């Protein structure tokens, strides 16, 4: 059965810290891996990764995929209180592109 | 504005009643997806459409659930004889492009009392 596992489940840090969120997967017919940020509403798209070893960056956020070891990481540097959210990892499979989500990592950033 | 409008934003209903949700992408997209999210969990796939055709339904979608996309644009999700276990956020999503991620609507939060 397809599964996506995220760790840690929860993380509490102070502003300015750097955090690494992990996502491992076992999904047949892998097509892509996506990261989303979710506050008290719908998930907002951060990154989509399809190739191993190519880092994607957006400001203080970056992500990379390892298709051999079946995992991805999301890094956030110099965290801010506005980064507090649940970060969801999802894997898109086969030509349906339906997404299988992990349960998310809840990040809390305190001043 | 996410590019996907969902209505209503919130719905409270009594157990046993029928409810219908609507999803309106602001522009035409071939594929439209429905997901359900319960507290503390990631979204779970329910069903998706390629234009008007409903191509896949999850085992989560019991016979009480039906979805349509009559003209290949907006979509509706109906739940008949609601149960307390149906309480969740129902999310609609479209693909951003053939190699893009999804964008989600703001969702409809259903509470069955």
gemmi code that builds the backbone of each chain (N, CA, C; Angstrom):
import gemmi

chains = {
    "A": [
        ("UNK", (0.840, -1.187, 0.000), (0.000, 0.000, 0.000), (0.888, 1.254, 0.000)),
        ("UNK", (0.487, 2.220, -0.794), (1.251, 3.473, -0.875), (1.266, 4.193, 0.465)),
        ("UNK", (2.423, 4.752, 0.829), (2.461, 5.539, 2.058), (3.525, 6.628, 1.972)),
        ("UNK", (3.233, 7.700, 2.693), (4.130, 8.854, 2.804), (4.265, 9.156, 4.296)),
        ("UNK", (5.495, 9.180, 4.783), (5.739, 9.339, 6.208), (6.579, 10.591, 6.442)),
        ("UNK", (6.085, 11.446, 7.299), (6.813, 12.681, 7.592), (7.337, 12.665, 9.023)),
        ("UNK", (8.486, 13.280, 9.194), (9.054, 13.406, 10.543), (9.822, 14.722, 10.646)),
        ("UNK", (9.902, 15.301, 11.837), (9.136, 14.888, 13.014), (7.662, 15.266, 12.850)),
        ("UNK", (6.830, 14.787, 13.750), (5.413, 15.163, 13.703), (5.237, 16.599, 14.145)),
        ("UNK", (6.117, 17.020, 15.062), (5.973, 18.358, 15.614), (7.356, 18.915, 15.918)),
        ("UNK", (7.482, 20.229, 15.787), (8.772, 20.874, 15.989), (8.537, 22.264, 16.571)),
        ("UNK", (9.251, 22.569, 17.639), (9.145, 23.893, 18.258), (10.530, 24.519, 18.252)),
        ("UNK", (10.647, 25.698, 17.660), (11.953, 26.361, 17.556), (11.795, 27.848, 17.871)),
        ("UNK", (12.930, 28.515, 17.992), (12.938, 29.962, 18.173), (13.257, 30.649, 16.859)),
        ("UNK", (12.783, 31.856, 16.741), (13.084, 32.639, 15.531), (14.579, 32.633, 15.258)),
        ("UNK", (14.911, 32.484, 13.988), (16.313, 32.487, 13.592), (16.913, 31.108, 13.451)),
        ("UNK", (16.256, 30.110, 14.047), (16.752, 28.740, 13.918), (16.559, 28.238, 12.493)),
        ("UNK", (17.324, 27.204, 12.145), (17.155, 26.497, 10.876), (16.522, 25.144, 11.157)),
        ("UNK", (15.539, 24.771, 10.357), (14.864, 23.487, 10.560), (14.922, 22.646, 9.295)),
        ("UNK", (14.904, 21.336, 9.493), (14.854, 20.378, 8.384), (13.688, 19.443, 8.615)),
        ("UNK", (12.798, 19.382, 7.639), (11.644, 18.508, 7.702), (11.865, 17.352, 6.730)),
        ("UNK", (11.477, 16.169, 7.169), (11.755, 14.968, 6.385), (10.485, 14.333, 5.832)),
        ("UNK", (10.644, 13.718, 4.677), (9.526, 13.023, 4.044), (10.066, 11.786, 3.337)),
        ("UNK", (9.587, 10.619, 3.744), (9.969, 9.390, 3.038), (8.716, 8.784, 2.427)),
        ("UNK", (8.878, 8.013, 1.382), (7.697, 7.512, 0.683), (7.928, 6.121, 0.112)),
        ("UNK", (6.815, 5.413, -0.004), (6.771, 4.159, -0.748), (5.520, 4.247, -1.600)),
        ("UNK", (5.690, 4.603, -2.834), (4.555, 4.829, -3.726), (4.878, 4.202, -5.069)),
        ("UNK", (3.967, 3.385, -5.558), (4.180, 2.789, -6.876), (3.933, 3.835, -7.961)),
        ("UNK", (4.660, 3.713, -9.033), (4.528, 4.636, -10.169), (4.694, 6.088, -9.751)),
        ("UNK", (5.771, 6.342, -9.011), (6.092, 7.702, -8.561), (6.182, 8.631, -9.757)),
        ("UNK", (5.634, 9.871, -9.534), (5.711, 10.838, -10.627), (6.318, 12.161, -10.137)),
        ("UNK", (5.959, 12.545, -8.897), (6.452, 13.820, -8.385), (6.278, 13.850, -6.871)),
        ("UNK", (7.018, 14.744, -6.244), (6.855, 14.964, -4.804), (6.616, 16.449, -4.596)),
        ("UNK", (5.643, 16.759, -3.783), (5.249, 18.145, -3.590), (5.267, 18.495, -2.110)),
        ("UNK", (5.580, 19.729, -1.823), (5.515, 20.279, -0.469), (4.482, 21.395, -0.440)),
        ("UNK", (3.689, 21.372, 0.643), (2.669, 22.391, 0.861), (2.802, 22.946, 2.263)),
        ("UNK", (2.390, 24.195, 2.413), (2.278, 24.836, 3.724), (0.799, 25.020, 4.023)),
        ("UNK", (0.377, 24.625, 5.222), (-1.027, 24.774, 5.579), (-1.164, 25.487, 6.916)),
        ("UNK", (-1.805, 26.636, 6.855), (-2.162, 27.335, 8.077), (-3.624, 27.000, 8.351)),
        ("UNK", (-4.442, 27.932, 8.774), (-5.803, 27.536, 9.149), (-6.735, 27.500, 7.951)),
        ("UNK", (-6.253, 27.044, 6.854), (-7.044, 27.037, 5.623), (-6.483, 25.966, 4.692)),
        ("UNK", (-6.728, 26.118, 3.411), (-6.279, 25.103, 2.448), (-4.761, 25.140, 2.281)),
        ("UNK", (-4.174, 24.012, 1.878), (-2.722, 23.982, 1.638), (-2.312, 24.921, 0.510)),
        ("UNK", (-1.174, 25.573, 0.700), (-0.622, 26.416, -0.364), (0.654, 25.772, -0.895)),
        ("UNK", (0.790, 25.766, -2.194), (1.861, 25.078, -2.901), (3.211, 25.748, -2.649)),
        ("UNK", (4.211, 24.921, -2.330), (5.576, 25.428, -2.157), (6.483, 24.967, -3.295)),
        ("UNK", (6.663, 23.649, -3.410), (7.583, 23.111, -4.401), (7.023, 21.834, -5.019)),
        ("UNK", (7.459, 21.578, -6.243), (7.268, 20.274, -6.849), (8.623, 19.779, -7.322)),
        ("UNK", (8.943, 18.533, -6.981), (10.235, 17.936, -7.314), (9.990, 16.676, -8.123)),
        ("UNK", (10.747, 16.533, -9.186), (10.620, 15.327, -9.999), (11.958, 14.641, -10.218)),
        ("UNK", (13.044, 15.376, -10.091), (14.366, 14.816, -10.379), (15.216, 14.799, -9.120)),
        ("UNK", (16.031, 13.768, -8.986), (16.916, 13.657, -7.834), (18.023, 14.693, -7.888)),
        ("UNK", (18.399, 15.180, -6.707), (19.603, 15.970, -6.571), (19.511, 17.411, -7.018)),
        ("UNK", (18.365, 17.830, -7.502), (18.232, 19.223, -7.952), (17.487, 19.992, -6.870)),
        ("UNK", (18.196, 20.943, -6.274), (17.591, 21.701, -5.185), (16.687, 22.795, -5.750)),
        ("UNK", (15.537, 22.914, -5.144), (14.638, 24.017, -5.489), (14.648, 24.997, -4.326)),
        ("UNK", (14.695, 26.284, -4.649), (14.773, 27.313, -3.606), (13.737, 28.387, -3.838)),
        ("UNK", (13.222, 28.870, -2.711), (12.336, 30.025, -2.751), (12.571, 30.795, -1.473)),
        ("UNK", (13.356, 31.850, -1.565), (13.681, 32.632, -0.372), (14.438, 31.804, 0.639)),
        ("UNK", (13.866, 31.696, 1.840), (14.530, 30.952, 2.909), (14.193, 29.464, 2.875)),
        ("UNK", (13.336, 29.061, 1.953), (12.938, 27.659, 1.859), (13.675, 26.973, 0.713)),
        ("UNK", (14.051, 25.736, 0.947), (14.661, 24.946, -0.117), (14.283, 23.487, 0.078)),
        ("UNK", (14.335, 22.732, -1.006), (13.956, 21.333, -0.931), (14.743, 20.529, -1.950)),
        ("UNK", (14.937, 19.259, -1.632), (15.661, 18.377, -2.526), (15.061, 16.986, -2.431)),
        ("UNK", (15.206, 16.245, -3.505), (14.615, 14.908, -3.604), (15.713, 13.874, -3.866)),
        ("UNK", (15.591, 12.722, -3.227), (16.484, 11.593, -3.486), (15.613, 10.405, -3.895)),
        ("UNK", (15.543, 10.136, -5.182), (14.651, 9.087, -5.677), (15.213, 7.692, -5.451)),
        ("UNK", (16.501, 7.614, -5.190), (17.091, 6.304, -4.911), (16.749, 5.865, -3.493)),
        ("UNK", (16.861, 6.816, -2.558), (16.571, 6.506, -1.165), (15.120, 6.805, -0.796)),
        ("UNK", (14.368, 7.338, -1.721), (12.923, 7.584, -1.551), (12.638, 8.560, -0.417)),
        ("UNK", (13.297, 9.712, -0.460), (12.955, 10.714, 0.539), (13.238, 12.112, 0.003)),
        ("UNK", (12.686, 13.057, 0.734), (12.900, 14.468, 0.423), (13.042, 15.229, 1.738)),
        ("UNK", (13.729, 16.353, 1.689), (13.802, 17.239, 2.841), (13.384, 18.643, 2.432)),
        ("UNK", (12.808, 19.326, 3.411), (12.462, 20.736, 3.253), (13.235, 21.495, 4.330)),
        ("UNK", (14.055, 22.427, 3.896), (14.822, 23.248, 4.829), (14.239, 24.643, 4.906)),
        ("UNK", (14.189, 25.157, 6.118), (13.804, 26.552, 6.313), (14.890, 27.198, 7.151)),
        ("UNK", (15.545, 28.196, 6.606), (16.596, 28.894, 7.343), (16.049, 30.181, 7.952)),
        ("UNK", (16.709, 30.637, 9.015), (16.323, 31.898, 9.667), (14.823, 31.975, 9.875)),
        ("UNK", (14.271, 30.992, 10.561), (12.817, 30.891, 10.712), (12.222, 32.153, 11.336)),
        ("UNK", (10.982, 32.411, 10.943), (10.217, 33.545, 11.441), (8.905, 33.023, 12.000)),
        ("UNK", (8.237, 33.822, 12.826), (6.963, 33.365, 13.410), (5.935, 33.078, 12.328)),
        ("UNK", (6.043, 33.770, 11.209), (5.129, 33.528, 10.101), (5.325, 32.187, 9.413)),
        ("UNK", (6.392, 31.495, 9.747), (6.611, 30.150, 9.194), (5.823, 29.099, 9.968)),
        ("UNK", (5.238, 29.483, 11.094), (4.460, 28.534, 11.890), (3.292, 28.018, 11.067)),
        ("UNK", (3.224, 26.712, 10.904), (2.203, 26.083, 10.058), (2.414, 24.582, 10.101)),
        ("UNK", (1.520, 23.869, 9.424), (1.738, 22.450, 9.153), (2.312, 22.334, 7.749)),
        ("UNK", (3.394, 21.607, 7.617), (4.024, 21.402, 6.314), (3.701, 19.988, 5.849)),
        ("UNK", (3.075, 19.919, 4.691), (2.605, 18.646, 4.150), (3.477, 18.218, 2.978)),
        ("UNK", (3.800, 16.945, 2.969), (4.508, 16.337, 1.848), (3.503, 15.444, 1.119)),
        ("UNK", (3.534, 15.461, -0.187), (2.616, 14.630, -0.971), (3.351, 14.056, -2.163)),
        ("UNK", (2.978, 12.857, -2.537), (3.572, 12.217, -3.709), (2.492, 12.018, -4.758)),
        ("UNK", (2.787, 12.433, -5.972), (1.891, 12.232, -7.100), (2.258, 10.942, -7.796)),
        ("UNK", (1.242, 10.148, -8.110), (1.541, 8.867, -8.722), (0.893, 8.699, -10.084)),
        ("UNK", (1.492, 7.916, -10.859), (1.112, 7.509, -12.216), (0.496, 8.649, -13.013)),
        ("UNK", (-0.213, 8.317, -14.043), (-0.709, 9.384, -14.908), (-1.993, 10.008, -14.389)),
        ("UNK", (-2.468, 9.529, -13.225), (-3.624, 10.200, -12.626), (-3.195, 11.457, -11.884)),
        ("UNK", (-1.921, 11.485, -11.471), (-1.395, 12.586, -10.664), (-2.155, 12.784, -9.361)),
        ("UNK", (-2.885, 11.781, -8.898), (-3.524, 11.953, -7.589), (-2.424, 11.959, -6.539)),
        ("UNK", (-2.671, 12.684, -5.455), (-1.654, 12.891, -4.440), (-1.921, 12.026, -3.221)),
        ("UNK", (-0.842, 11.445, -2.703), (-0.885, 10.741, -1.424), (-0.117, 11.596, -0.436)),
        ("UNK", (-0.796, 12.038, 0.602), (-0.219, 12.963, 1.570), (0.298, 12.235, 2.797)),
        ("UNK", (1.326, 12.826, 3.409), (1.707, 12.453, 4.754), (0.820, 13.191, 5.748)),
        ("UNK", (1.024, 12.910, 7.030), (0.187, 13.549, 8.051), (0.671, 14.951, 8.396)),
        ("UNK", (1.851, 15.307, 7.911), (2.339, 16.670, 8.108), (3.277, 16.806, 9.299)),
        ("UNK", (4.057, 17.873, 9.264), (4.890, 18.283, 10.398), (4.388, 19.640, 10.866)),
        ("UNK", (4.032, 19.705, 12.142), (3.570, 20.981, 12.712), (4.773, 21.741, 13.226)),
        ("UNK", (5.034, 22.889, 12.644), (6.159, 23.734, 13.040), (5.632, 24.941, 13.809)),
        ("UNK", (6.183, 25.155, 14.979), (5.858, 26.344, 15.761), (7.144, 27.132, 15.978)),
        ("UNK", (7.117, 28.390, 15.576), (8.277, 29.266, 15.724), (7.929, 30.353, 16.732)),
        ("UNK", (8.684, 30.400, 17.822), (8.431, 31.388, 18.859), (9.454, 32.513, 18.777)),
        ("UNK", (9.005, 33.728, 19.135), (9.932, 34.879, 19.078), (11.028, 34.769, 20.135)),
    ],
    "B": [
        ("UNK", (-6.524, 34.861, -3.465), (-7.310, 34.122, -4.454), (-6.487, 32.949, -4.986)),
        ("UNK", (-6.974, 31.725, -4.765), (-6.211, 30.549, -5.163), (-6.504, 30.139, -6.597)),
        ("UNK", (-7.501, 30.736, -7.209), (-7.904, 30.300, -8.538), (-8.973, 29.233, -8.504)),
        ("UNK", (-9.365, 28.822, -7.305), (-10.428, 27.829, -7.151), (-11.366, 28.325, -6.062)),
        ("UNK", (-12.616, 28.464, -6.391), (-13.606, 28.955, -5.437), (-14.465, 27.800, -4.966)),
        ("UNK", (-14.659, 27.691, -3.652), (-15.516, 26.630, -3.121), (-16.623, 27.247, -2.266)),
        ("UNK", (-17.797, 26.691, -2.405), (-18.958, 27.150, -1.648), (-19.796, 25.976, -1.172)),
        ("UNK", (-20.364, 26.083, 0.033), (-20.125, 27.151, 0.997), (-18.784, 26.982, 1.693)),
        ("UNK", (-18.361, 27.955, 2.474), (-17.120, 27.811, 3.236), (-17.325, 26.913, 4.452)),
        ("UNK", (-18.502, 27.043, 5.047), (-18.843, 26.234, 6.213), (-20.257, 25.698, 6.030)),
        ("UNK", (-20.459, 24.482, 6.531), (-21.795, 23.895, 6.490), (-21.984, 23.067, 7.749)),
        ("UNK", (-23.041, 23.394, 8.486), (-23.424, 22.589, 9.642), (-24.744, 21.932, 9.296)),
        ("UNK", (-24.818, 20.640, 9.462), (-26.034, 19.929, 9.091), (-26.351, 18.863, 10.128)),
        ("UNK", (-27.605, 18.490, 10.176), (-28.006, 17.426, 11.089), (-27.762, 16.078, 10.422)),
        ("UNK", (-27.433, 15.129, 11.226), (-27.229, 13.766, 10.744), (-28.453, 13.304, 9.954)),
        ("UNK", (-28.183, 12.701, 8.817), (-29.283, 12.208, 7.989), (-29.679, 13.141, 6.859)),
        ("UNK", (-29.225, 14.394, 6.929), (-29.546, 15.342, 5.870), (-28.581, 15.185, 4.693)),
        ("UNK", (-28.998, 15.691, 3.539), (-28.138, 15.698, 2.357), (-27.455, 17.053, 2.233)),
        ("UNK", (-26.233, 17.052, 1.762), (-25.504, 18.309, 1.538), (-24.839, 18.262, 0.165)),
        ("UNK", (-24.661, 19.442, -0.404), (-23.974, 19.549, -1.700), (-22.966, 20.683, -1.634)),
        ("UNK", (-21.771, 20.415, -2.123), (-20.719, 21.422, -2.181), (-20.404, 21.703, -3.652)),
        ("UNK", (-19.889, 22.917, -3.880), (-19.575, 23.299, -5.255), (-18.138, 23.793, -5.352)),
        ("UNK", (-17.509, 23.483, -6.465), (-16.135, 23.911, -6.745), (-16.113, 24.594, -8.102)),
        ("UNK", (-15.594, 25.822, -8.143), (-15.523, 26.591, -9.395), (-14.097, 27.027, -9.675)),
        ("UNK", (-13.403, 26.378, -10.588), (-12.096, 26.919, -11.009), (-12.336, 28.193, -11.815)),
        ("UNK", (-11.446, 29.189, -11.669), (-11.676, 30.454, -12.381), (-11.313, 30.347, -13.852)),
        ("UNK", (-10.545, 29.342, -14.210), (-10.238, 29.153, -15.621), (-10.369, 27.670, -15.937)),
        ("UNK", (-10.379, 27.353, -17.206), (-10.593, 25.958, -17.573), (-9.367, 25.112, -17.264)),
        ("UNK", (-9.619, 23.988, -16.614), (-8.567, 23.015, -16.354), (-9.116, 21.636, -16.658)),
        ("UNK", (-8.333, 20.821, -17.328), (-8.837, 19.498, -17.682), (-9.142, 18.656, -16.448)),
        ("UNK", (-8.248, 18.716, -15.474), (-8.379, 17.834, -14.322), (-8.830, 18.595, -13.091)),
        ("UNK", (-9.743, 17.961, -12.368), (-10.256, 18.518, -11.114), (-10.332, 17.391, -10.110)),
        ("UNK", (-9.867, 17.643, -8.901), (-9.757, 16.617, -7.862), (-10.538, 17.033, -6.623)),
        ("UNK", (-11.062, 16.033, -5.930), (-11.667, 16.248, -4.619), (-10.866, 15.472, -3.577)),
        ("UNK", (-10.601, 16.148, -2.439), (-9.913, 15.534, -1.312), (-10.720, 15.808, -0.048)),
        ("UNK", (-10.488, 14.985, 0.952), (-11.102, 15.192, 2.261), (-9.991, 15.220, 3.301)),
        ("UNK", (-10.111, 16.165, 4.240), (-9.103, 16.279, 5.285), (-9.767, 16.326, 6.653)),
        ("UNK", (-9.390, 15.391, 7.527), (-9.866, 15.398, 8.900), (-8.766, 15.952, 9.797)),
        ("UNK", (-9.147, 16.288, 11.003), (-8.241, 16.980, 11.921), (-6.976, 16.163, 12.176)),
        ("UNK", (-5.840, 16.810, 11.994), (-4.566, 16.155, 12.296), (-4.063, 15.219, 11.216)),
        ("UNK", (-4.768, 15.183, 10.093), (-4.369, 14.302, 8.994), (-4.099, 15.113, 7.740)),
        ("UNK", (-3.351, 14.506, 6.822), (-3.212, 15.122, 5.517), (-4.452, 14.852, 4.678)),
        ("UNK", (-4.639, 15.619, 3.617), (-5.789, 15.372, 2.732), (-5.743, 13.957, 2.143)),
        ("UNK", (-6.940, 13.388, 1.941), (-7.055, 12.061, 1.331), (-7.826, 12.180, 0.022)),
        ("UNK", (-7.313, 11.527, -0.994), (-7.931, 11.561, -2.312), (-9.320, 10.927, -2.280)),
        ("UNK", (-10.287, 11.599, -2.915), (-11.645, 11.039, -3.042), (-11.941, 10.634, -4.482)),
        ("UNK", (-11.766, 11.583, -5.415), (-12.115, 11.309, -6.797), (-11.515, 12.378, -7.696)),
        ("UNK", (-11.466, 12.094, -9.011), (-11.024, 13.142, -9.924), (-11.715, 13.024, -11.272)),
        ("UNK", (-11.727, 14.151, -11.969), (-12.356, 14.265, -13.285), (-11.335, 14.693, -14.319)),
        ("UNK", (-11.467, 14.104, -15.472), (-10.779, 14.577, -16.666), (-11.890, 15.125, -17.554)),
        ("UNK", (-11.947, 16.427, -17.654), (-13.102, 17.079, -18.306), (-14.380, 16.631, -17.596)),
        ("UNK", (-15.350, 16.074, -18.330), (-16.603, 15.676, -17.676), (-16.534, 14.284, -17.056)),
        ("UNK", (-15.539, 13.518, -17.445), (-15.488, 12.108, -17.052), (-14.873, 11.919, -15.674)),
        ("UNK", (-15.588, 11.186, -14.834), (-15.060, 10.826, -13.523), (-14.237, 9.558, -13.694)),
        ("UNK", (-12.920, 9.668, -13.544), (-12.035, 8.583, -13.924), (-11.652, 7.652, -12.781)),
        ("UNK", (-11.698, 8.142, -11.555), (-11.320, 7.282, -10.440), (-12.047, 7.722, -9.183)),
        ("UNK", (-12.456, 6.735, -8.406), (-13.097, 7.002, -7.130), (-12.383, 6.200, -6.058)),
        ("UNK", (-12.078, 6.836, -4.938), (-11.436, 6.153, -3.831), (-12.426, 5.236, -3.128)),
        ("UNK", (-11.857, 4.251, -2.424), (-12.717, 3.388, -1.600), (-13.357, 4.180, -0.469)),
        ("UNK", (-12.807, 5.371, -0.164), (-13.391, 6.227, 0.870), (-14.761, 6.738, 0.447)),
        ("UNK", (-15.008, 6.744, -0.847), (-16.245, 7.306, -1.380), (-17.320, 6.229, -1.369)),
        ("UNK", (-18.124, 6.252, -0.296), (-19.187, 5.253, -0.210), (-20.304, 5.595, -1.192)),
        ("UNK", (-21.325, 4.735, -1.214), (-22.459, 4.954, -2.116), (-23.226, 6.223, -1.780)),
        ("UNK", (-22.987, 6.765, -0.597), (-23.712, 7.987, -0.220), (-23.098, 9.230, -0.867)),
        ("UNK", (-21.928, 9.069, -1.430), (-21.217, 10.197, -2.050), (-21.380, 10.127, -3.568)),
        ("UNK", (-21.619, 11.283, -4.163), (-21.620, 11.344, -5.626), (-21.027, 12.678, -6.063)),
        ("UNK", (-20.273, 12.637, -7.129), (-19.649, 13.846, -7.648), (-19.957, 13.959, -9.127)),
        ("UNK", (-20.075, 15.206, -9.577), (-20.350, 15.460, -10.990), (-19.522, 16.630, -11.472)),
        ("UNK", (-19.324, 16.635, -12.777), (-18.696, 17.786, -13.429), (-19.348, 17.915, -14.802)),
        ("UNK", (-20.581, 18.397, -14.819), (-21.424, 18.277, -16.012), (-20.890, 18.941, -17.281)),
        ("UNK", (-20.220, 20.048, -17.187), (-19.747, 20.716, -18.394), (-18.229, 20.816, -18.427)),
        ("UNK", (-17.592, 20.045, -17.601), (-16.134, 20.075, -17.593), (-15.549, 21.315, -16.974)),
        ("UNK", (-16.388, 22.105, -16.259), (-15.842, 23.303, -15.611), (-16.027, 23.182, -14.107)),
        ("UNK", (-17.192, 23.606, -13.569), (-17.419, 23.474, -12.135), (-17.737, 22.026, -11.786)),
        ("UNK", (-17.643, 21.717, -10.490), (-17.963, 20.366, -10.024), (-18.773, 20.453, -8.739)),
        ("UNK", (-19.594, 19.441, -8.496), (-20.334, 19.347, -7.248), (-20.045, 18.015, -6.587)),
        ("UNK", (-20.078, 18.029, -5.258), (-19.927, 16.821, -4.453), (-21.128, 16.764, -3.528)),
        ("UNK", (-21.898, 15.692, -3.607), (-23.083, 15.538, -2.778), (-22.872, 14.388, -1.805)),
        ("UNK", (-23.294, 14.597, -0.586), (-23.295, 13.532, 0.413), (-24.731, 13.343, 0.859)),
        ("UNK", (-25.225, 12.141, 0.692), (-26.589, 11.828, 1.134), (-26.550, 11.182, 2.513)),
        ("UNK", (-27.605, 11.432, 3.271), (-27.775, 10.799, 4.605), (-26.483, 10.951, 5.415)),
        ("UNK", (-26.103, 12.187, 5.646), (-24.826, 12.457, 6.303), (-24.718, 11.753, 7.656)),
        ("UNK", (-23.472, 11.401, 7.982), (-23.142, 10.769, 9.260), (-22.083, 11.631, 9.950)),
        ("UNK", (-21.950, 11.451, 11.247), (-20.976, 12.260, 11.983), (-19.571, 12.048, 11.454)),
        ("UNK", (-19.269, 10.877, 10.978), (-17.950, 10.583, 10.423), (-17.649, 11.325, 9.139)),
        ("UNK", (-18.658, 11.959, 8.554), (-18.436, 12.747, 7.337), (-17.886, 14.133, 7.666)),
        ("UNK", (-17.886, 14.497, 8.926), (-17.371, 15.812, 9.325), (-15.904, 15.917, 8.942)),
        ("UNK", (-15.587, 16.917, 8.151), (-14.228, 17.067, 7.612), (-14.178, 18.342, 6.793)),
        ("UNK", (-12.968, 18.653, 6.303), (-12.804, 19.713, 5.308), (-12.777, 19.037, 3.942)),
        ("UNK", (-13.597, 19.510, 3.020), (-13.633, 18.955, 1.669), (-12.953, 19.957, 0.739)),
        ("UNK", (-11.896, 19.481, 0.104), (-11.034, 20.354, -0.705), (-11.135, 19.987, -2.180)),
        ("UNK", (-11.184, 21.000, -2.996), (-11.164, 20.835, -4.438), (-9.811, 21.327, -4.939)),
        ("UNK", (-9.256, 20.678, -5.941), (-7.945, 21.083, -6.436), (-7.883, 20.953, -7.948)),
        ("UNK", (-7.078, 21.812, -8.552), (-6.812, 21.734, -9.985), (-5.308, 21.717, -10.185)),
        ("UNK", (-4.885, 21.166, -11.306), (-3.460, 21.180, -11.607), (-3.071, 22.523, -12.180)),
        ("UNK", (-1.867, 22.963, -11.828), (-1.376, 24.242, -12.324), (-0.885, 24.146, -13.763)),
        ("UNK", (-0.657, 22.936, -14.224), (-0.171, 22.730, -15.589), (0.311, 21.308, -15.686)),
        ("UNK", (0.704, 20.868, -16.867), (1.102, 19.466, -17.024), (2.286, 19.080, -16.155)),
        ("UNK", (3.149, 20.036, -15.810), (4.277, 19.724, -14.952), (4.211, 20.503, -13.640)),
        ("UNK", (3.050, 21.051, -13.351), (2.933, 21.884, -12.164), (2.290, 21.152, -11.019)),
        ("UNK", (2.319, 21.777, -9.861), (1.638, 21.206, -8.703), (0.163, 21.510, -8.772)),
        ("UNK", (-0.504, 21.242, -7.684), (-1.925, 21.534, -7.568), (-2.117, 22.867, -6.878)),
        ("UNK", (-3.242, 23.497, -7.154), (-3.701, 24.566, -6.285), (-5.025, 24.137, -5.690)),
        ("UNK", (-5.186, 24.389, -4.417), (-6.394, 23.982, -3.707), (-7.304, 25.177, -3.502)),
        ("UNK", (-8.594, 24.895, -3.484), (-9.557, 25.883, -3.046), (-9.507, 26.015, -1.527)),
        ("UNK", (-10.260, 26.976, -1.017), (-10.256, 27.219, 0.429), (-10.999, 26.152, 1.216)),
        ("UNK", (-11.726, 25.322, 0.519), (-12.375, 24.195, 1.163), (-13.758, 24.505, 1.710)),
        ("UNK", (-14.513, 23.460, 1.936), (-15.801, 23.530, 2.638), (-15.654, 22.700, 3.898)),
        ("UNK", (-15.860, 23.368, 5.036), (-15.774, 22.635, 6.298), (-17.176, 22.150, 6.677)),
        ("UNK", (-17.336, 20.845, 6.718), (-18.628, 20.233, 7.051), (-18.611, 19.737, 8.482)),
        ("UNK", (-19.641, 20.127, 9.218), (-19.851, 19.612, 10.572), (-21.209, 18.944, 10.614)),
        ("UNK", (-21.233, 17.677, 10.959), (-22.482, 16.922, 11.066), (-22.789, 16.734, 12.547)),
        ("UNK", (-23.944, 17.263, 12.970), (-24.295, 17.196, 14.399), (-25.436, 16.211, 14.649)),
    ],
}
model = gemmi.Model(1)
for chain_id, residues in chains.items():
    chain = gemmi.Chain(chain_id)
    for i, (resn, *xyz) in enumerate(residues, 1):
        res = gemmi.Residue()
        res.name, res.seqid = resn, gemmi.SeqId(i, " ")
        for name, pos in zip(("N", "CA", "C"), xyz):
            atom = gemmi.Atom()
            atom.name, atom.element = name, gemmi.Element(name[0])
            atom.pos, atom.b_iso = gemmi.Position(*pos), 0.0
            res.add_atom(atom)
        chain.add_residue(res)
    model.add_chain(chain)
structure = gemmi.Structure()
structure.add_model(model)
structure.setup_entities()
